[in-house]
Amino acid sequence: MTDKKTILLVDDEHDFLAAMQRNFIKYLDSVNVMIAASGQEALGILARESIDLIVADFMMPEITGLDLLFRIRSQWPNIDIIIMTGFCTAELRQTAEKNGCCRIFEKPFPMSDMRDAIMDILSHKQKGFTGILKRIHLSDLIQMCCMDGATESIRIRKGAGESFIHIHDGEIIGAQCGDLNGEDAFFRIMGWPDGSFETLTPMPGIQQTINRGWQYLLMEGARRVDEAGPEHQQQPEKEPGQPIRLLIVDDSAIMIRALRDIFSSSDRLTVVGSAANGEEALKRIDELQPDIMTLDINMPVMSGGTALMHIMIKNRCPVVIVSSIANSQSGAQILAFLRLGAVDFLNKPKNSELEVQKRHFIDTICRAAGAATLNFKRSREIPERRPDGAEKPLSGQCKRVVAINSGPGGHADAIRLISTLPAMGHTCCILLQALPDEMVPVFADYIDRRSAMKVVPIYDGAPLTPGNCYIGTLARGWHVSEKQNGSWCLEDHLKTVDKNTDPFFFLARSITETKRLNLMGVLLSGAVVSNGQNLAALSKNGHRIIAHQPDRMMISDFLGDLAGEGPEMLEPEALIETILDGDATNAALQDAFSGN
């Protein structure tokens, strides 16, 4: 259950104050409503109660609404405030907004409008997360916020005192710690050995007191506290033959039992415990030291999302999401978890399919348990591209195919890669990603909104068009075929894929057998490669195979199977440049061949 938020209504007109209170109690059942008939009474309540939002009248005797705003900003900067007034001047509006007033309402106003504004402000206050952290984990939290381009404030408590770090568009712009401000305050906070934190909606009216980049600030903060060694400690390597220690997290006792039965049937796994919510899971991680955990999304007390953020900051235990895809919204939630650092996703098992799914569940958990989660680098959220017509769909025949093989731990890498690439004039991309079929439309839509290419799910008979990217799963046997008019299309030649089938090589071989399409293969984290000799054969026939460097992958176990015939290992930037160079080179060769 989410704790109720508390609002304080302040107005010297008793009848109006009572009417507002009755209205809000009737319609805002998720909010506690307190009242004060003067600014002085409001200050007394603030001194002893925890208030989330104040709605105050401007014209009050002794302490006006504007005076109250000034006092709140200096003593309780995390409290939001709405001002009501019977006559709003431009000067009043400017002063109020400059000092962090969220909204200004001119009397009379519809009560429904005020209720909507209150719920909007309070809902944004609930988007943060709280927890206990050690010094080095605070730097991880700040790094995560900065890399995500966030705008928010972080409140850090130590003993009876509290301090703040402010981030705007991914840069640290200010900090307050006691009587210190700016960099001095920031480095004082970073020197604390422990404390508690809470992320808040950005505090309005914050003046910029820090101008250096966040990378410098974090490095300098680490230097000052003389933190030696790696920022996180990996779990010690397991001795051969030891079973993988698994923690199951789900609020359903029935689901925990079903998952326990599945995983306990394998001697490769041992279920060391379970938890019914995210908060309990964090405690169990510390107690049980699991090698991997399954995590549900929607749970009481602390959701899976909040728990995952804590895990990626502090524990870095590999996480596999186990949830249900009910609609596009739940699919979007799952995708957000994969972007946050979850290694893989499993659809919750159904009673009628338990035996069929058992091998898949066990194999998925065993492979994900070897994930090097420290290699996961969370990047800033990629903004959506506005459909302004600047990027027109390309036409003509494809001359080259970039086939991308991405498995567990590769979801975020695939998003970054495809979103970065331009629509290439002679090339289309085909991404085979480890995902359930139900997730493909959500995955494709997310990338399509951020890519210069047109990104669509693969379907049987889809024409290959330059500048397009097609996304399918590694559970199908996609094949490039030539149509009667000489163009190319994708067909599903294997409706099911067994353990002896290599879907990526099946696709790649069909491309090379056309004799007229050039292939470039790209391997990301968790790529499915059943036989290294297949890749070697592609390379020997002049088709380039490239991959991320192993230290950029969460799962790179497949590289050990390539026995010296592996791909070219590249940093992400070099990998993108190689793909683009290949498009230009291929175009030049095609032009020379045709005599253009």
C-alpha positions in Angstrom: 0.0 0.0 0.0 1.2 3.5 -0.9 1.2 5.9 2.1 -1.3 8.7 1.8 0.1 12.1 0.9 -0.9 15.1 3.1 -2.0 18.5 1.9 -2.5 21.6 4.0 -5.1 24.2 3.0 -4.5 27.7 4.3 -7.1 30.5 4.1 -8.5 33.1 6.5 -12.0 32.8 5.0 -13.4 30.1 7.2 -16.4 29.2 5.1 -14.3 28.8 1.9 -11.7 26.8 3.8 -14.4 24.4 5.2 -15.9 24.0 1.8 -12.6 23.1 0.2 -11.9 20.6 3.0 -15.2 18.9 2.5 -14.8 18.8 -1.3 -11.3 17.3 -1.1 -12.2 14.7 1.6 -15.1 13.6 -0.6 -13.2 13.3 -3.9 -9.6 12.8 -2.9 -9.7 9.6 -0.9 -6.0 9.0 -1.4 -5.1 12.3 0.3 -5.1 13.4 3.9 -6.5 17.0 4.2 -5.4 19.4 7.0 -6.5 23.0 7.4 -5.0 26.2 8.9 -6.9 29.6 9.2 -3.7 31.7 9.1 -0.1 31.7 8.0 1.0 31.5 11.6 -1.1 28.4 12.3 0.3 26.8 9.1 3.9 27.3 10.3 3.0 25.6 13.5 1.6 22.6 11.7 4.6 22.5 9.4 6.9 22.3 12.4 5.2 19.1 13.7 3.6 17.4 10.7 4.9 15.9 7.5 3.3 17.9 4.7 3.6 17.2 0.9 1.7 20.1 -0.6 0.3 23.4 0.6 -2.6 25.3 -1.0 -2.6 28.9 0.4 -4.5 32.1 -0.1 -2.4 35.1 -1.1 -4.3 37.8 0.9 -4.1 36.9 4.6 -3.3 39.1 7.6 0.1 39.1 9.2 1.7 36.3 7.1 0.5 36.4 3.5 0.6 33.5 1.1 3.7 35.0 -0.5 5.4 35.3 3.0 4.5 31.7 3.6 6.1 30.7 0.2 9.3 32.4 1.2 9.4 30.7 4.6 8.7 27.3 3.1 11.4 27.7 0.5 14.0 28.4 3.2 12.9 25.8 5.8 11.1 23.1 3.9 12.3 23.2 0.3 10.8 19.9 -0.7 7.2 21.0 0.0 5.2 22.1 -3.0 2.9 25.1 -2.8 -0.1 26.4 -4.8 -1.2 30.0 -4.4 -4.8 31.2 -4.6 -5.7 34.8 -5.2 -8.7 37.0 -6.1 -6.6 39.3 -8.3 -3.4 38.0 -10.0 -1.0 40.7 -11.3 1.9 40.0 -13.6 4.3 41.1 -10.8 2.7 38.6 -8.3 2.9 35.8 -10.8 6.5 36.5 -11.6 7.6 36.7 -8.0 5.7 33.5 -7.0 7.0 31.5 -9.9 10.6 32.7 -9.4 10.4 31.4 -5.8 9.1 28.0 -6.7 5.3 28.3 -6.6 3.9 25.3 -8.6 0.6 26.8 -9.7 -1.5 30.0 -9.3 -5.3 29.8 -9.2 -7.4 32.9 -9.6 -10.6 32.9 -7.5 -13.3 31.8 -8.3 -12.1 28.5 -9.8 -13.7 25.1 -10.4 -12.9 22.7 -7.5 -12.3 20.0 -10.1 -9.5 22.0 -11.6 -7.8 22.4 -8.2 -8.2 18.7 -7.5 -6.6 17.8 -10.8 -3.7 20.1 -10.1 -3.2 18.6 -6.7 -3.2 15.0 -7.9 -0.8 15.9 -10.8 1.7 17.4 -8.4 1.4 14.6 -5.9 1.7 11.9 -8.6 5.0 13.4 -9.7 6.3 13.4 -6.1 5.7 9.6 -6.0 8.0 8.9 -9.0 11.2 8.9 -6.9 12.5 6.1 -4.7 14.1 5.9 -1.3 16.6 3.8 0.5 19.7 3.4 2.5 23.1 3.8 0.8 26.8 3.7 1.5 29.1 6.4 0.2 30.1 4.7 -3.1 26.5 3.9 -3.9 25.5 7.5 -3.8 27.9 8.2 -6.7 26.2 5.4 -8.6 22.8 6.9 -8.0 24.0 10.3 -9.2 25.7 8.7 -12.2 22.5 6.9 -13.1 20.5 10.2 -12.9 23.0 12.1 -15.0 23.4 9.5 -17.7 19.6 9.4 -18.0 19.4 13.1 -18.5 17.2 13.5 -15.4 16.0 16.6 -13.8 15.4 16.0 -10.1 16.6 16.7 -6.6 18.2 14.1 -4.2 17.7 14.6 -0.5 20.4 12.9 1.7 19.9 12.5 5.4 22.6 11.9 7.9 21.6 12.0 11.6 19.2 14.8 12.2 20.4 16.9 9.2 19.5 16.8 5.6 21.2 18.0 2.5 20.4 18.3 -1.2 22.0 17.7 -4.6 20.2 19.1 -7.6 20.4 17.7 -11.2 19.0 19.5 -14.3 19.1 17.8 -17.7 21.7 15.3 -16.6 24.1 17.9 -15.0 24.7 18.6 -11.4 23.8 22.3 -10.9 23.8 22.8 -7.2 24.1 21.3 -3.7 23.3 22.5 -0.1 24.8 21.0 3.1 24.3 23.0 6.2 25.8 26.4 5.6 27.7 25.2 2.6 26.6 25.6 -1.1 27.9 24.5 -4.5 31.0 22.3 -4.8 31.9 22.5 -1.2 28.5 21.1 -0.2 28.7 18.4 -2.9 32.1 17.1 -1.7 31.0 17.3 1.9 28.0 15.1 1.1 30.2 12.7 -1.0 32.5 12.3 2.0 29.7 10.9 4.3 30.3 7.2 5.0 26.6 6.4 5.1 23.2 8.0 5.1 19.7 7.7 3.6 18.4 9.2 0.4 15.2 10.1 -1.4 14.8 11.3 -4.9 12.3 14.2 -5.3 10.7 16.1 -8.0 13.0 19.0 -9.0 12.8 21.8 -6.5 11.8 25.0 -8.1 13.8 28.2 -7.9 17.2 26.5 -7.6 20.1 28.8 -8.5 23.1 27.2 -10.3 26.1 27.1 -8.0 28.0 24.2 -9.7 29.4 24.6 -13.2 31.7 21.6 -13.6 30.7 18.4 -15.4 29.3 15.5 -13.4 32.1 13.2 -14.4 34.7 15.5 -12.9 32.7 15.9 -9.7 32.2 12.2 -9.1 35.9 11.4 -9.9 37.1 14.3 -7.6 34.7 13.2 -4.9 36.1 9.6 -5.1 39.6 10.9 -4.9 38.9 13.0 -1.9 37.5 10.2 0.1 40.4 7.9 -1.1 38.1 5.1 -2.2 40.4 2.4 -3.5 39.6 -0.6 -5.8 36.6 -1.2 -8.0 33.3 0.6 -7.4 31.5 -2.7 -7.0 32.6 -6.2 -6.0 31.6 -9.0 -8.3 30.4 -12.2 -6.7 33.3 -14.7 -6.3 33.4 -17.2 -9.1 31.6 -20.5 -8.3 33.5 -23.7 -8.2 32.7 -26.2 -11.0 29.7 -28.4 -10.1 28.2 -26.0 -7.5 24.5 -25.4 -8.2 23.4 -21.8 -9.0 21.8 -20.1 -6.0 18.4 -18.6 -7.0 16.1 -16.2 -5.2 12.4 -15.9 -6.3 10.6 -12.6 -5.8 6.8 -12.5 -6.4 3.8 -11.4 -4.4 1.9 -14.5 -5.3 2.5 -17.6 -3.2 1.1 -19.8 -5.9 3.5 -18.4 -8.5 6.5 -18.8 -6.1 5.5 -22.4 -5.6 5.1 -23.0 -9.4 8.5 -21.4 -10.1 10.2 -23.3 -7.2 8.8 -26.6 -8.6 10.2 -25.7 -12.1 13.7 -24.7 -10.9 14.0 -27.4 -8.2 13.6 -30.1 -10.9 17.2 -29.2 -12.2 20.4 -30.2 -10.4 21.9 -27.1 -11.9 19.8 -24.8 -9.6 19.0 -24.5 -6.0 16.3 -22.2 -4.7 17.7 -20.5 -1.6 14.7 -18.4 -0.8 11.8 -16.2 -1.8 10.4 -12.8 -1.1 7.0 -11.2 -1.5 8.0 -7.7 -2.5 11.0 -5.6 -3.5 11.8 -4.4 0.1 11.9 -7.9 1.4 14.0 -8.9 -1.7 16.7 -6.4 -0.9 17.1 -7.8 2.6 17.1 -11.4 1.3 19.9 -10.5 -1.2 22.1 -9.4 1.7 21.2 -12.5 3.8 21.4 -15.2 1.1 23.9 -13.9 -1.5 22.1 -15.4 -4.5 23.8 -15.8 -7.8 20.6 -14.7 -9.6 17.0 -13.7 -8.9 13.7 -13.7 -10.6 11.7 -10.5 -10.1 8.0 -9.7 -10.6 7.0 -6.2 -11.7 3.9 -5.2 -9.8 4.2 -5.9 -6.1 3.1 -4.1 -2.9 5.3 -2.2 -0.4 8.1 -1.8 -3.0 7.6 -2.5 -6.7 9.9 -4.5 -8.9 11.1 -1.3 -10.6 12.2 0.4 -7.4 13.9 -2.8 -6.3 15.7 -3.2 -9.6 17.1 0.4 -9.3 18.5 -0.4 -5.9 20.0 -3.7 -7.1 21.7 -2.0 -10.1 23.1 0.6 -7.8 24.2 -1.6 -4.9 24.1 -5.4 -5.4 24.4 -5.9 -9.1 22.9 -9.4 -8.7 21.7 -10.6 -12.2 17.9 -10.2 -12.5 15.5 -12.0 -14.8 12.0 -10.5 -15.0 9.2 -13.0 -14.7 5.9 -11.3 -15.5 2.9 -11.4 -17.8 2.3 -9.5 -21.0 -1.3 -8.5 -20.7 -1.2 -5.5 -23.0 1.1 -2.9 -24.6 1.4 -1.1 -21.2 2.7 -4.1 -19.4 5.0 -4.7 -22.4 6.4 -1.2 -22.0 7.0 -1.8 -18.3 9.0 -5.0 -19.1 11.0 -3.1 -21.7 11.8 -0.3 -19.1 13.1 -3.1 -16.8 15.4 -4.4 -19.6 16.7 -0.9 -20.2 17.4 -0.6 -16.5 19.7 -3.6 -16.5 17.6 -6.7 -16.2 19.3 -9.5 -18.1 16.3 -11.2 -19.6 12.5 -11.7 -19.4 10.3 -14.8 -19.0 6.6 -14.9 -19.5 4.9 -16.2 -16.3 4.2 -20.0 -16.8 0.7 -21.3 -17.3 -0.5 -24.6 -15.8 -1.1 -26.1 -19.3 2.4 -25.2 -20.4 4.6 -25.9 -17.4 6.3 -29.0 -18.8 6.9 -27.4 -22.2 8.3 -24.2 -20.5 10.4 -26.0 -17.9 13.6 -26.5 -20.1 13.3 -22.9 -21.4 13.0 -21.5 -17.9 15.9 -23.5 -16.5 18.2 -22.7 -19.5 17.4 -19.0 -19.3 18.2 -18.7 -15.6 21.4 -20.7 -15.9 22.7 -18.6 -18.7 21.7 -15.3 -17.1 23.4 -16.3 -13.9 26.7 -15.8 -15.6 25.9 -12.2 -16.6 28.7 -9.7 -15.9 26.3 -7.0 -14.7 29.1 -4.6 -14.0 29.5 -4.4 -17.8 26.1 -2.9 -18.1 26.3 0.8 -18.8 23.0 2.7 -18.5 22.8 5.5 -21.1 20.6 8.5 -21.3 17.1 8.0 -22.5 17.0 8.5 -26.2 14.5 11.2 -27.2 11.8 10.5 -29.6 12.2 11.9 -33.1 9.3 14.2 -34.1 7.5 13.2 -37.2 8.3 16.4 -39.0 8.7 14.8 -42.4 12.4 15.5 -42.6 13.2 11.8 -42.9 11.5 10.3 -45.9 11.2 6.5 -46.4 13.8 5.2 -48.9 12.9 3.1 -51.9 14.7 0.8 -54.3 16.4 -2.6 -53.9 18.5 -3.6 -51.0 22.1 -4.4 -51.7 23.3 -5.2 -48.2 21.8 -6.7 -45.0 23.2 -6.0 -41.5 22.0 -9.0 -39.5 22.2 -8.4 -35.7 22.2 -11.3 -33.2 21.3 -10.1 -29.7 20.3 -12.2 -26.7 20.1 -11.8 -22.9 21.7 -8.6 -21.8 21.7 -7.2 -25.3 18.3 -5.4 -25.3 19.6 -2.0 -24.3 22.6 -2.3 -26.7 20.3 -3.2 -29.6 18.2 -0.1 -28.8 21.2 2.2 -28.7 22.7 0.7 -31.9 19.6 0.9 -34.1 18.5 4.3 -32.7 22.0 5.7 -33.6 22.2 4.4 -37.2 20.9 6.6 -40.0 18.6 5.3 -42.7 21.2 3.8 -45.1 20.5 4.1 -48.8 21.6 0.6 -49.8 21.2 -1.3 -46.5 18.5 -2.7 -44.4 18.9 -4.2 -40.9 17.5 -7.4 -39.4 17.6 -7.8 -35.7 17.0 -11.2 -34.2 16.5 -10.6 -30.4 15.8 -13.0 -27.6 12.2 -12.0 -26.8 8.8 -13.7 -26.6 6.8 -13.0 -29.7 4.3 -10.9 -27.7 7.1 -8.4 -26.9 8.3 -7.8 -30.5 5.7 -5.1 -31.4 6.4 -3.2 -28.2 10.2 -3.4 -28.8 9.9 -2.4 -32.4 7.6 0.5 -31.7 9.9 1.9 -28.9 12.9 1.9 -31.3 10.9 3.1 -34.3 10.0 6.3 -32.3 13.7 7.0 -31.8 15.3 5.8 -35.0 15.9 7.4 -38.4 15.1 4.0 -39.9 11.6 2.6 -40.2 11.5 -0.1 -37.6 8.9 -2.9 -37.9 8.3 -6.4 -36.6 9.2 -9.1 -39.2 6.2 -10.7 -40.8 6.0 -13.5 -43.3 6.5 -12.0 -46.8 7.9 -8.6 -45.5 9.8 -6.9 -48.4 13.4 -5.9 -47.8 13.6 -2.1 -48.2 16.7 -0.1 -47.7 16.6 2.2 -44.7 14.3 -0.2 -42.8 15.0 -2.3 -39.8 13.1 -5.6 -39.2 12.8 -7.1 -35.7 12.1 -10.8 -35.0 12.8 -13.4 -32.3 15.4 -16.1 -32.1 12.5 -18.6 -31.8 11.8 -18.5 -35.6 13.6 -19.5 -38.7 13.6 -16.4 -40.9 14.9 -16.7 -44.4 15.6 -14.2 -47.2 13.9 -15.3 -50.5 13.8 -13.8 -53.9 10.5 -12.8 -55.4 9.5 -13.1 -59.1 10.2 -9.4 -59.7 13.8 -9.8 -58.5 13.2 -8.1 -55.1 13.8 -9.7 -51.7 11.5 -10.7 -48.9 11.6 -12.4 -45.5 9.8 -15.7 -45.0 9.3 -17.9 -42.0 10.7 -21.2 -43.2 10.9 -22.8 -39.7 7.8 -22.3 -37.6 9.6 -23.7 -34.6 13.3 -23.7 -33.7 14.7 -26.6 -31.7 18.0 -26.7 -29.7 19.9 -27.9 -32.8 18.9 -25.0 -35.0 21.0 -21.8 -35.2 18.4 -19.2 -36.3 21.0 -16.5 -36.9 23.1 -18.7 -39.2 19.9 -19.9 -40.9 19.1 -16.3 -41.8 22.7 -15.4 -42.6 23.2 -18.3 -44.9 20.0 -17.5 -46.8 21.4 -14.0 -47.4 24.7 -15.2 -48.7 23.0 -17.8 -51.0 21.4 -15.0 -52.9 24.8 -14.2 -54.4 23.7 -10.6 -54.9 23.2 -9.4 -51.3 26.2 -8.5 -49.1 26.0 -9.6 -45.5 27.5 -8.0 -42.4 26.9 -9.8 -39.1 26.8 -8.0 -35.7 26.9 -9.9 -32.4 25.7 -8.2 -29.2 25.5 -9.5 -25.6 24.0 -13.0 -25.3 24.1 -13.7 -29.0 23.0 -17.3 -29.9 25.8 -19.0 -31.8 25.5 -22.8 -31.9 28.6 -23.5 -34.1 31.6 -21.3 -34.4 32.5 -23.0 -37.7 29.4 -21.5 -39.3 30.6 -18.0 -38.5 34.1 -18.9 -39.8 32.6 -20.0 -43.1 30.7 -16.7 -43.5 34.0 -14.8 -42.9 36.0 -16.9 -45.3 33.4 -16.1 -48.0 34.0 -12.4 -47.6 31.2 -11.5 -45.2 32.3 -9.4 -42.3 31.3 -10.4 -38.7 31.8 -7.8 -36.0 30.9 -7.7 -32.3 31.1 -5.6 -29.2 34.2 -5.9 -27.0 33.6 -8.6 -24.3 33.9 -6.0 -21.6 30.9 -4.3 -23.2 28.7 -7.4 -22.9 26.8 -8.7 -20.0 26.9 -12.2 -21.5 29.8 -13.1 -23.8 29.9 -16.9 -23.2 29.3 -17.6 -26.9 32.8 -16.1 -27.7 34.4 -19.1 -26.1 32.7 -21.4 -28.6 34.2 -19.7 -31.6 37.7 -21.4 -31.2 39.8 -18.7 -32.8 37.4 -18.0 -35.6 35.7 -15.2 -33.7 34.4 -11.9 -35.0 36.3 -8.5 -35.0 35.9 -7.0 -31.5 35.0 -3.3 -31.6 34.1 -0.5 -29.2 30.5 0.7 -29.7 31.5 3.8 -31.6 33.9 1.8 -34.0 31.1 -0.8 -34.5 28.7 1.9 -35.7 31.4 3.4 -38.0 32.2 0.0 -39.5 28.5 -0.5 -40.3 28.3 2.9 -42.0 31.6 2.4 -43.9 30.2 -0.9 -45.1 27.2 0.8 -46.6 29.4 3.3 -48.5 31.8 0.6 -49.6 29.0 -1.6 -50.8 27.5 1.3 -52.8 30.8 2.0 -54.5 31.3 -1.7 -55.5 27.8 -1.9 -56.8 28.3 1.3 -58.9 31.6 0.0 -60.3 30.0 -3.3 -61.1 27.1 -1.7 -63.0 29.4 0.7 -64.8 27.9 3.9 -63.2 
